[in-house]
Amino acid sequence: MTGGNVFEIDALRLLVAVADTGSFTRAAARLDYTQSAVSRRIASLEQRSGGPLFERLPRGVRLNPAGHALHHHAVEVLERLARAAQEVAAIHAGQGGTLRVGAFATANISLVPAALRAFQRSRPDIDVIAVEGRSNTLTQRLADGALDLAVISDYPSGLPTAEGVTTTELLRDELRVLLPREHPLAAAATVDLRDLRDEAWIQDSPAGRPAILDDACGRAGFTPRKLIRIAEWTGKFGYVAAGLGVALVPALAARAVPAELVLRPLDNPLPHRTLHTALPTAPLPAALILRDRLHAIADGTTTR
């Protein structure tokens, strides 16, 4: 083959039409060309292909072996392009494709799953890929085009920002104290941190991150007598259930709390954290639909 444009889409489409109809004239009528234009285009295609593709018959034409080979691939290419066009149109209509969603750990306990359940009931043809990470990482992945929507938080270091990412406040989440169900304060409507001054505290405070517990206890006039560093929520729940200490837990995590534990509001609530939905500046329609699902659920769970 001698030409760089042998497999030009219009030429392949014309080849298939001529093969299907067996006639330059009928192919011209199907594709709204003139008969002379079809003849010229086929001649050009044959020249660039390195030889004839059709046998010229007294009445019409038919594919020769080289034409059959090219026709086979042309049909495949055109079918794949048609499917691609359908997929792209569906994505732009919010009715297909893939939606990549990120969220931090506690947002994945109930808020995001509830929104995804509602979303997938209305958009079952959209494949959702969910990932978990810290808010700053998720924001950067949005900026890099690796995510389509993220739920992020301004805790512990402020709301992360990135060029090309827009955010909308979703809800405010307060900290509550986690106690064993048999704890003397478990039945209280609210708990004063000063009444927990003798407790050990289960918390995670990696290097470089502010310790909100230290600040909270300082405001209440005491320093925790003992800290047990446990990173994962399941581990924190296990330690508190064993009576080894108490912990501060976001209200957003309430649904994950085991039955043998209780969450109680504080008398003097600590500064809340704010959750946001984050989107690229040109979001997919499906991402906007999921954002609306998240905000609808947040309207019923927000502590504002």
URMO-V659625 format. One record per backbone hydrogen bond with DSSP energy under -0.5 kcal/mol. CO is the residue of the C=O (numbers start at 1). NH is the residue of the N-H. If there is no record, write none. Layout:
co & nh
CO & NH
CO & NH
This chain:
co & nh
3 & 6
5 & 8
8 & 12
9 & 13
10 & 14
11 & 15
12 & 16
13 & 17
14 & 18
15 & 19
16 & 20
17 & 21
18 & 22
18 & 23
22 & 61
23 & 27
24 & 28
25 & 29
26 & 30
27 & 31
28 & 32
28 & 33
34 & 38
35 & 39
36 & 40
37 & 41
38 & 42
39 & 43
40 & 44
41 & 45
42 & 46
43 & 47
44 & 48
45 & 49
46 & 50
46 & 51
47 & 50
48 & 2
48 & 3
53 & 64
54 & 56
55 & 57
55 & 62
60 & 57
62 & 55
64 & 68
65 & 69
66 & 70
67 & 71
68 & 72
69 & 73
70 & 74
71 & 75
72 & 76
73 & 77
74 & 78
75 & 79
76 & 80
77 & 81
78 & 82
79 & 83
80 & 84
81 & 85
82 & 86
83 & 87
84 & 88
85 & 89
86 & 90
87 & 91
88 & 92
89 & 93
90 & 95
90 & 96
91 & 94
97 & 127
99 & 101
99 & 129
100 & 148
100 & 149
101 & 131
102 & 151
103 & 133
104 & 108
105 & 108
106 & 109
106 & 110
107 & 112
110 & 114
111 & 115
112 & 116
113 & 117
114 & 118
115 & 119
116 & 120
117 & 121
118 & 122
119 & 123
123 & 126
125 & 127
126 & 128
127 & 99
128 & 130
129 & 101
131 & 103
134 & 138
135 & 139
136 & 140
137 & 141
138 & 142
139 & 143
140 & 144
141 & 146
141 & 147
142 & 145
149 & 102
150 & 152
150 & 278
151 & 104
152 & 276
154 & 158
162 & 165
164 & 281
166 & 279
168 & 277
171 & 275
172 & 303
173 & 273
174 & 251
176 & 249
177 & 179
177 & 264
178 & 247
179 & 262
180 & 183
183 & 186
185 & 188
189 & 265
191 & 193
191 & 267
192 & 195
193 & 196
194 & 197
196 & 199
197 & 225
199 & 225
199 & 226
200 & 246
201 & 203
201 & 228
203 & 230
206 & 209
210 & 212
211 & 215
212 & 216
213 & 217
214 & 218
215 & 219
216 & 220
217 & 222
218 & 221
226 & 201
227 & 229
228 & 203
228 & 230
232 & 236
233 & 237
234 & 238
235 & 239
236 & 240
237 & 241
238 & 242
239 & 244
240 & 243
246 & 202
247 & 178
247 & 249
249 & 176
250 & 253
251 & 254
253 & 256
253 & 257
254 & 257
258 & 261
260 & 181
262 & 179
264 & 177
265 & 191
267 & 269
273 & 173
274 & 154
275 & 170
275 & 171
276 & 152
277 & 168
278 & 150
279 & 166
280 & 283
284 & 288
285 & 289
286 & 290
287 & 291
288 & 292
289 & 293
290 & 294
291 & 295
292 & 296
293 & 297
294 & 298
295 & 299
297 & 300
297 & 301
298 & 301
298 & 302
